[in-house]
Amino acid sequence: MLLAIYLNDHLATAVGARELARRSAKSNRDTSYAPFLETLARELDEDRQALRKVMRALGVRSDPLKVGAGWSAEKVGRLKPNGRLRGYSPLSRVVELEGLSLIVRANLALWRSLERLELDKTAAAGVHVEQLAARAERQLEGLEAHRLNAVTEAFASAPA
């Protein structure tokens, strides 16, 4: 029961992550951030699919209310003021990269938790959590490098 709740909480986060990553990649389509964000969006969707495989292998049903809440939370997050009346701003990029960092850190925690539990069914489902954990670590490194660049672009010459 507790594992089902835990996995559904992560699934809700994964749904919101997919939406945020797609939006961020689209908003940065014509920037140097695009290749990284497009890859990250694809990988986060793969992570969501891997989690769904794990849940199916363990006989855990997805909770549609939690999934809907994850999707809705990302949409509500778009309402945050960004210093512009309309459109994307350099602050938008910083906040999105920070949000994606938090999400990837949660993914890393999930994959490490599943590693610790040594659930034979995850490997039987074709999900190799040790590889997903390593990918999350790589994603975090890339996110931090891009976040620091975005911070410099957004704030280095801006008045407080």
Buried (B, 14 or more C-beta within 10 A) or exposed (E): EEBBEBBBBBBBBBBBBBBBBBBBBEBBEEEEBBEBBBBBBBBBBEBBEBBBBBBEBBEBEBBEEBBEBBBBBBEEBEEEEBEEEEEBBBBBBBBBBBBBBEBBBBBBEBBBBBBEEEBEEBEEBEBBBEEBBEBBBEBBEBBEEBBEBBBEBBEEEEEE
